[in-house]
Amino acid sequence: MRRPIFRGTQASALALLHRAEVLHLATTTPGGAPVLRALDGAVLPDGVYFHGARTGEKALCMGRAAVVSAVELVAHLPSWMSHPTRACPASTLYRSVQVHGTLREVEAPAEKARALEALMQRWQPEGRYDPVDPADPQYQGELSGTLVFAVPFESVDCKEKLLQNKEPEQILAILAGLWRRGQPGDVEAIEAVRAANPSVPAPPFLAADGVRLHAALPEEEIPAVEALLRDEYWWGPETAPLIAGAHRAATAWVGAREPGGALVASARAMSDGKTAWIYDVVVASSHRGRGLGKRLMTLLLDHPAVRHAPAVMLATRDAQGLYARFGFADKAQEPKRWPTMTDMVLRRGRG
Ligand SMILES: CC(C)(COP(=O)(O)OP(=O)(O)OC[C@H]1O[C@@H](n2cnc3c(N)ncnc32)[C@H](O)[C@@H]1OP(=O)(O)O)[C@@H](O)C(=O)NCCC(=O)NCCS
């Protein structure tokens, strides 16, 4: 039994099973030998489904107790984030899920088709095939010949080890440590720890009046970013469909949410470590003129992906005053660093 503070919800368990690139199946043969296999499975509301060969080892294990697991590393925490000298506080943050159920063969053609269709949707979301339908003659051979397995959700156990057992000041020290370390995944780990510990106040680097600042962009927030930017002058009808991809590809993103949850500010940067480019700084018109643009820029310039870049660039039609206060200057007024170089561009369509 999990310690209750670490227990994740059923919804987070299912989400983790869906996100996992690879699932693992543990079971035993009738002779009691352990079996462990990596699975390319599909997760349906009642269980995990996968296919295999009638001659394979898994086929021997029908009717036996099985466990399907998935795990997601959130961050390795070095000891120095918690204690200056002792090794013991070193730890790992992670999410894991274990499904217990009895391995069974899926025999009904409609259920088989549903499982195989779910596998197709997982690995070929672009479609371009006829749906797997038991009434479709082109699939009848495969449907009868393919062995489909299910591990039904008899019990689902989810663990999220995200510092829920720590005191607020210990959590704040670790959040500050992750922000300063800034390895890939550390800003996402900060958001995960904050979500799991909602009573802990914002760490100083994310503190703001009246809004909640964020430094990692979850996929489900992308439509809100699109809504903020779609009508800005530098995006047009042809390029607006590129907003989502541009934000997924960003090396840094910062944003602000109202206490109620609506996204009210967003900015992103692309950095190769030598030069960082800042793009798409926007504050919702309802929230302008209250210092949020400044707070967002302070956070973005301190973001681990941006803070060490020797040059930070941006181009803007207005609000130059906002950027000047951070030290940005009109590049055209600078002597050219490489007088013989020409800035060049290839334009495609209206991009
Ligand atoms: C520009 C923008 C991000 C500023 O956000 P904001 O939250 O209103 O800014 P702040 O309240 O933090 O103000 C910051 C400072 O910049 C100045 N400033 C803000 N917008 C400005 C503008 N359009 N022109 C000139 N100065 C501006 C403010 O006067 C303020 O200066 P102060 O501290 O000396 O009073 C916001 O107005 C916006 O989203 N505009 C539309 C999108 C845009 O033009 N983005 C910039 C191009 S990349």
The ligand as an SDF file (V2000), in Angstrom:
LIG
                    3D

 48 50  0  0  0  0  0  0  0  0999 V2000
    4.1840   45.4310  -24.6850 C   0  0  0  0  0  0  0  0  0  0  0  0
    3.4450   44.7050  -23.5720 C   0  0  0  0  0  0  0  0  0  0  0  0
    3.9680   43.2680  -23.5000 C   0  0  0  0  0  0  0  0  0  0  0  0
    3.7440   45.4120  -22.2550 C   0  0  0  0  0  0  0  0  0  0  0  0
    3.1060   44.7400  -21.2110 O   0  0  0  0  0  0  0  0  0  0  0  0
    2.5880   45.5230  -19.9100 P   0  0  0  0  0  0  0  0  0  0  0  0
    2.2500   44.4950  -18.8680 O   0  0  0  0  0  0  0  0  0  0  0  0
    1.5520   46.4660  -20.2740 O   0  0  0  0  0  0  0  0  0  0  0  0
    3.9120   46.3000  -19.4900 O   0  0  0  0  0  0  0  0  0  0  0  0
    4.2970   46.8880  -18.0720 P   0  0  0  0  0  0  0  0  0  0  0  0
    3.0640   47.3010  -17.3450 O   0  0  0  0  0  0  0  0  0  0  0  0
    5.1960   45.9270  -17.3830 O   0  0  0  0  0  0  0  0  0  0  0  0
    5.0900   48.1740  -18.5250 O   0  0  0  0  0  0  0  0  0  0  0  0
    6.4710   48.1080  -18.6920 C   0  0  0  0  0  0  0  0  0  0  0  0
    7.0560   49.4120  -19.1530 C   0  0  0  0  0  0  0  0  0  0  0  0
    7.0370   49.4340  -20.5920 O   0  0  0  0  0  0  0  0  0  0  0  0
    6.3100   50.5460  -21.0340 C   0  0  0  0  0  0  0  0  0  0  0  0
    5.4720   50.1330  -22.1500 N   0  0  0  0  0  0  0  0  0  0  0  0
    4.5320   49.2000  -22.1380 C   0  0  0  0  0  0  0  0  0  0  0  0
    3.9500   49.0990  -23.3610 N   0  0  0  0  0  0  0  0  0  0  0  0
    4.5460   50.0240  -24.1380 C   0  0  0  0  0  0  0  0  0  0  0  0
    4.3910   50.4030  -25.4770 C   0  0  0  0  0  0  0  0  0  0  0  0
    3.5040   49.8340  -26.2840 N   0  0  0  0  0  0  0  0  0  0  0  0
    5.1880   51.3830  -25.9550 N   0  0  0  0  0  0  0  0  0  0  0  0
    6.0980   51.9480  -25.1720 C   0  0  0  0  0  0  0  0  0  0  0  0
    6.2930   51.6290  -23.8670 N   0  0  0  0  0  0  0  0  0  0  0  0
    5.5260   50.6690  -23.3580 C   0  0  0  0  0  0  0  0  0  0  0  0
    5.4330   50.9660  -19.8860 C   0  0  0  0  0  0  0  0  0  0  0  0
    5.1290   52.3500  -19.9720 O   0  0  0  0  0  0  0  0  0  0  0  0
    6.2820   50.6320  -18.7020 C   0  0  0  0  0  0  0  0  0  0  0  0
    7.2420   51.6370  -18.4840 O   0  0  0  0  0  0  0  0  0  0  0  0
    7.4070   52.3160  -17.0190 P   0  0  0  0  0  0  0  0  0  0  0  0
    7.7620   51.1840  -16.0970 O   0  0  0  0  0  0  0  0  0  0  0  0
    8.5030   53.2870  -17.2320 O   0  0  0  0  0  0  0  0  0  0  0  0
    6.0870   52.9130  -16.7270 O   0  0  0  0  0  0  0  0  0  0  0  0
    1.9050   44.7160  -23.7800 C   0  0  0  0  0  0  0  0  0  0  0  0
    1.4950   46.0340  -23.9250 O   0  0  0  0  0  0  0  0  0  0  0  0
    1.4420   43.9560  -24.9900 C   0  0  0  0  0  0  0  0  0  0  0  0
    1.2010   42.7560  -24.8940 O   0  0  0  0  0  0  0  0  0  0  0  0
    1.3250   44.6060  -26.1440 N   0  0  0  0  0  0  0  0  0  0  0  0
    0.8870   43.9450  -27.3460 C   0  0  0  0  0  0  0  0  0  0  0  0
    1.9720   43.0330  -27.8510 C   0  0  0  0  0  0  0  0  0  0  0  0
    3.2720   43.7700  -28.1050 C   0  0  0  0  0  0  0  0  0  0  0  0
    3.2980   44.8340  -28.6920 O   0  0  0  0  0  0  0  0  0  0  0  0
    4.3740   43.1350  -27.6950 N   0  0  0  0  0  0  0  0  0  0  0  0
    5.6800   43.7150  -27.8490 C   0  0  0  0  0  0  0  0  0  0  0  0
    6.2600   43.4080  -29.1550 C   0  0  0  0  0  0  0  0  0  0  0  0
    7.3200   41.9950  -29.0340 S   0  0  0  0  0  0  0  0  0  0  0  0
  1  2  1  0
  2  3  1  0
  2  4  1  0
  2 36  1  0
  4  5  1  0
  5  6  1  0
  6  7  2  0
  6  8  1  0
  6  9  1  0
  9 10  1  0
 10 11  2  0
 10 12  1  0
 10 13  1  0
 13 14  1  0
 14 15  1  0
 15 16  1  0
 15 30  1  0
 16 17  1  0
 17 18  1  0
 17 28  1  0
 18 19  1  0
 18 27  1  0
 19 20  2  0
 20 21  1  0
 21 22  1  0
 21 27  2  0
 22 23  1  0
 22 24  2  0
 24 25  1  0
 25 26  2  0
 26 27  1  0
 28 29  1  0
 28 30  1  0
 30 31  1  0
 31 32  1  0
 32 33  2  0
 32 34  1  0
 32 35  1  0
 36 37  1  0
 36 38  1  0
 38 39  2  0
 38 40  1  0
 40 41  1  0
 41 42  1  0
 42 43  1  0
 43 44  2  0
 43 45  1  0
 45 46  1  0
 46 47  1  0
 47 48  1  0
M  END
$$$$
